[in-house]
Amino acid sequence: NRAFFNMVTKFGFTPSEASRSLSLNPAKQLGLAKVTGSLEPGLAADMAVLAPDRLSVIGTFIGGRKVFQS
């Protein structure tokens, strides 16, 4: 979440650009883009939900199931 916050607030990325840079691009580099890295049918639905301040994680989903909620 800190990397996301920094990309948006310090480096001018849009939230969409930062999200892609921190999810799909690493998955591609690791050869996992067919498993994870984006929210598409058939892929692992793993994600963190950030609060509006972009610093706090308020929810986490693994395999599409909520495993954490603040």
Contacts in CASP RR format, 6 or more apart in sequence:
PFRMAT RR
TARGET T0000
AUTHOR 0000-0000-0000
METHOD contacts of the structure
MODEL  1
NRAFFNMVTKFGFTPSEASRSLSLNPAKQLGLAKVTGSLEPGLAADMAVL
APDRLSVIGTFIGGRKVFQS
1 48 0 8 1.000
1 50 0 8 1.000
1 54 0 8 1.000
1 55 0 8 1.000
1 56 0 8 1.000
1 57 0 8 1.000
2 55 0 8 1.000
3 18 0 8 1.000
3 22 0 8 1.000
4 15 0 8 1.000
4 18 0 8 1.000
4 19 0 8 1.000
4 22 0 8 1.000
4 50 0 8 1.000
4 54 0 8 1.000
5 54 0 8 1.000
5 55 0 8 1.000
7 13 0 8 1.000
7 17 0 8 1.000
7 18 0 8 1.000
7 21 0 8 1.000
7 22 0 8 1.000
8 14 0 8 1.000
8 15 0 8 1.000
8 18 0 8 1.000
8 54 0 8 1.000
9 54 0 8 1.000
13 21 0 8 1.000
15 54 0 8 1.000
20 38 0 8 1.000
23 36 0 8 1.000
23 37 0 8 1.000
23 38 0 8 1.000
24 33 0 8 1.000
24 37 0 8 1.000
24 38 0 8 1.000
26 37 0 8 1.000
27 33 0 8 1.000
27 35 0 8 1.000
27 36 0 8 1.000
27 37 0 8 1.000
27 38 0 8 1.000
34 43 0 8 1.000
35 43 0 8 1.000
35 44 0 8 1.000
36 43 0 8 1.000
36 44 0 8 1.000
36 46 0 8 1.000
37 43 0 8 1.000
37 44 0 8 1.000
37 46 0 8 1.000
39 45 0 8 1.000
39 47 0 8 1.000
44 62 0 8 1.000
44 63 0 8 1.000
44 64 0 8 1.000
45 61 0 8 1.000
45 62 0 8 1.000
45 63 0 8 1.000
45 64 0 8 1.000
46 61 0 8 1.000
46 62 0 8 1.000
46 63 0 8 1.000
46 64 0 8 1.000
47 60 0 8 1.000
47 61 0 8 1.000
48 57 0 8 1.000
48 59 0 8 1.000
48 60 0 8 1.000
48 61 0 8 1.000
49 57 0 8 1.000
49 58 0 8 1.000
49 59 0 8 1.000
49 60 0 8 1.000
49 61 0 8 1.000
50 56 0 8 1.000
50 57 0 8 1.000
50 58 0 8 1.000
51 57 0 8 1.000
51 58 0 8 1.000
56 70 0 8 1.000
57 68 0 8 1.000
57 70 0 8 1.000
58 69 0 8 1.000
58 70 0 8 1.000
59 66 0 8 1.000
59 68 0 8 1.000
59 69 0 8 1.000
59 70 0 8 1.000
60 66 0 8 1.000
60 67 0 8 1.000
60 68 0 8 1.000
60 69 0 8 1.000
61 67 0 8 1.000
END
